[in-house]
Amino acid sequence: MGLRHANNLQRLGVKKIGVVRQRNRRLHKAVDLSRFTVYSDIKEAIRSGYDAAVICNPTSHHIDTALMIADAGIHMYIEKPLSHSLAGIDILSKCIRSESSPLVATVGCQFRFHPNLEDIRAWMTDKSIGRIIHICVDTGEFLPSWHPWEDYRKSYASRKDLGGGVVLTLIHEIDYLHWLFGPVRPISAVGGTSGKLELDVEDHATTFMTTSGGTPVVMHLDYLQQPPCRKMKIVGTKGTIAWDYHKNRACEYVDGDLKRNSLLPPEWERNDMFMASMQDFLECVITGKTPKISIEDGIETLRIALSIREWINGHSACATDIVDG
């Protein structure tokens, strides 16, 4: 992810880019690091006079790093999820919102920049599908296929000590549900570790939520599906909206007939979302405006994700008690 952001920043015209490589691991592809200033110590990088920082180390280290960055008065783009716990969150929020030197901060939930989801958000303003009565999300992908060049069991997504687990790693779904439908509140969740992937974190989770208006939401996440799946269906009293990420398409049906289509052009690629997210951040650093994804948004989605994990862990504990009893 660090390499992606560094390349994107260069494509966006940023001239001075430094990267911190504390472990100096072998990169998965040939990279000309001479394009960047390479540091082995983050404190040295902070002292070098940068305006903004991109934090994309393992999840469990985000807040400690962000606090160092904030203390130096540097704007920040923090990769999702914001953290693996709420420890230090309030302190970071106060540093960012300081009246004397407020900082621009955003969280890398780039699906808010997906053209299909942007169209869906616009479609819902005219309420053509009527009152929404049900929302369903199904997202899954086989974890060993994510980064075939490395042992998936050593990645941050797989390890409890690094803030892994499917709920935090696939927090995009929580974020865009929060963005599209207003606050969502989990009321129950089940899931856990299937054993198939030899992980110490949950690899599947099914959550039951409600919007502030009482609309039921079912969200399923997993590390297991082959082929991958990322879909959403919104059912209303007059019609339905369906999105399929892997088909690059969203459709709106009213009274059984196709009313509107959102189709991505052939040249669209996943990195376009990362580019749009980073461009929004850079523009806000220049203008002082609030990013499309604020730090408060990141905190709210993190709270929801941690609540879901509490449900899952509680359910697992109850199930163990029953078996043991």
N, C-alpha and C positions, 0 to 999 in steps of 0.2 A: 504493500500500500504506500509506503514511503516513496518508493521508486515511481509509482504512478503519479503521485502528487508532484514530485519534483519535475517530472517530464511535462505535466500539465501546466505547471507554473511557467516553465520555460516557453511553452507554446503560447501562453497568454501574454508573453512579452516581459516577464519579470527578469531583470538583468542580474541582480545579485541574489544568488540562492546558495545557502549552506545546508549541508546534511550532517546529522550526528550519527556516527556508526560506532557504538560502544563495544559491540561484540565482533564486528568486522567479519560477519559470516559470508560465505561464498554466495554470490547472487545467482539466481536461477537462470539468468541469461546475461550475455555479454553487455556490459554497460561502460560507456566512456565517462568515468567519474571526474575526469579533468574539467568537465563542464560546470562542476560545482566545487565549492570550498568544503572540504571534508574535515569534520571535527571528531575527536574521540571523547571529548568532554563537553557535556551540555552547558556547563558554566562558562566555558571558553566561548561557546557559540553565542550565549546570551550577552556576553560582554562585547561582542563584535558589532553591535549597533544595528540589528535587524528591526524592521517595523512590525513584522508579524511572524507567527510560528504555526506550523502544522504539527499537531501531536498525534502520532500514529504508532506509538509503542504498544505493548500488550495492555489490555483493558485495565488490569489491576494497578497499572502505574500511571494512568491518565491524570488523576487528581493531583498527585504529588508533583508531577511534571507541570501541570497547568498552574499550580500555585507558585512555582518558581518563575514561570513565564509572566504571570500576573504581577508578581512582586517587582519585576523589572519594567513594568508598564508596557508590555508587548501584547498586541492583539493576537487572538488565537483561533485556529480552526481545530476542533477536537474531533477525532474520528469517533464514530459510534461504536458501542454505547458510551455514554459519558463516563461511566464507571461501572464497577461491579457491586458497589454498596453506596450508601448515602454518607459515608464518612468523609468529612471535608467539603461536602457540597455547599453548605451554607456559607462557609468561609470564602469559597471560590466565588459564589454569587455576589457576596458583598464587595469583594475586590473588583469584580467586573463592573458593578454598578456604582462604584465610588463617585461621589459628587465632584471631588477634586480632579480625578483623572479617570473618567469612565473608559472602558475598553470595549472594542468590538469582539464578540465571541459567538461562534456558531458551532453546531454539531453536525457531523457528516452523514446526515440522513438524506442522501441524494435522490431518493424516490419522489420527493416533493417536486423534483424537476423533470419527472418522467412525463412526456407529452400526453400519453393516454390518461394518466391520472389528473393532469391539469385540465384536460377536456372533460373528464367525468365531473370534476369539481364545478366547472362552468355549467355543465348540463343540469346539475341538480338545483341550480338557482331558479329555474323556471318551473320546477316541481312537475314536470311532464309525466313522470311515472307515478305521481300521486304520493300518498303518505307512505313512507318507507316502513315496512313491517318486518324485514329480516335482512341481515347482512352476513355473508359467509366468506371466509378467506381460507385458502388451502395453499400452503407453501412448503415445499420440501425439496431437498437435493442431497445426493449421496456424498457425504463428507469426504471420503477418500479421493473423490474426483476433483475436489476444489483446487488443490495444489499438488498435482501428481509428482512433482519433483522433490517433495519432502514427505516425511512420515507424518501423516495427519494426526497421529496420537501425541505428537510433540508441539502441535500448533496451539495458539492461544484459544482457538475455538473449542478445543478438546479438553483443556485443562482447568480444573477448578481453581488452582492457585493463580492462574493468569486471568481469571474472570470469564472463562468459557461457558459453554452450554447453549443450547439452541434458542432459549428465550432471549438472552442478551445478544447473542450473535446475530439473530434474525429479527432484531428490534425494529427494522424498517416497517414491518407490517403494523406494529403498534403505533409507530409514528404517523404513517399515512392514514390510519383509521382515526387517530386523534385529529389530524389535519382536516380530513374530509367531513367528519361527523361530529366534531366538537369533543368534549371530554368523554372518554369511555371508561367504564369502571368494571373491573373483573369481579364476578360474583362466585366463580368456581373454576377450578382447573384440575385436570388429571394428566398424568404423564410420568416420565422418569427415564431410566436407563434401560434400553432393551437388552443390552448384553452383546448385541451383534458387533459393535464397533470397539468394545473393550475400553470404554470411557469411564471417568469418575464424575461426569456431569450428565444432565438430562439430554437425551437425543431425540425426544419427541414430547410434545405438549399440546393438549387441546384445551382451549380456554373458552369459557362462557362469560360474556360481558353484556353490559347495557350502555346505551348512550344516555345523555342527560334527559332525553325525552322518553326513555324507557324502551327504545327499540333493541331487540335482542341481536347480539353479535356472536358468531361462533368463529374462532380462529384456530386453525391447526398448523403447527410448525414441526418439521422433523429434519433429521440429517440422513434419512434413509431412502427417499424416493428415487427410483430409477425407471423411466427418465425423469428429469426434474420437473417440478410443477410450481407455478406461481399464478394463482387465479383469485378473482374476487367476483362475487355476484351480489347485486343489490336488488331486492325484490320489493316492489311497491304495489299499491292497490290498483294502479293502472298500467304498470309495465315493469320491465326489468332492465338493468344495466349489467353487462358481463364483460370482464377484462381477463385477457390471457396474455401474460407478459411474454411468454415464449413464442406466441404467434404475432406479437407486436400489434395487438388489435383490441379495441374496446367497442362495444356495440350497445345501442339503446333501442329497446323494443317497447312500443306503446300499443296496447290493445292487440298484441300478437304480431304487429308489423314492424319491420326494421325502420326506425326513424332517423337515427344518426350513427355514423361510423367514425371511429378515430383510428386511422391507419398510419403507421410510421413509414417514412420513405426508406427505400432499400439501402441508402447510405447511412442510415442511423445506426449507431453502435452504443453499447453500454457506457463507454467512457464519456459520451456526450453529457450524461447526467453529472458525472464528476466534474467535468469542465464547467457546466452551468453553475454548479454549487460553488466551485472555487471562484468563478467570476463574480458571483453575487457577494461573496465574502470580501474580495478585493475592492469591489466598488463601495462596499460599506466602510471599509477601512479608510478609503479616500474621502467619502462624503460624511461619515459619522452616523449614517442611518442604521436601523436595526436590521440584521440579516433575516432572510425568509425563515430560517430556523434559528430561533433565539436560544439562549442558554436556558431560559425558563422552559421552553419546549423540551429541551434535552432532559431537564430535571424531571418534568412530568412523565415523559415516556419511561424514564428509568424507574420512577416510583411504581408505575403500572407493572413493568417487567419484574421488579423485585416482589411485588405483591403476588404475581402469578407464580413465581418460584416458591413463595411461602405456601401457597395452596398446594402445589405439587408435592413439596416436602412433607406437608402435613398429611396429605392423602397417603403418601408412601408409608409414613410412620404408622398411620391407623391400620393400613393393610398388613404391615409386619406384625403389629400387635395381635391382630385377629389370627394370623397364621400361627404365631408363637403360642398364643393362648390355647 
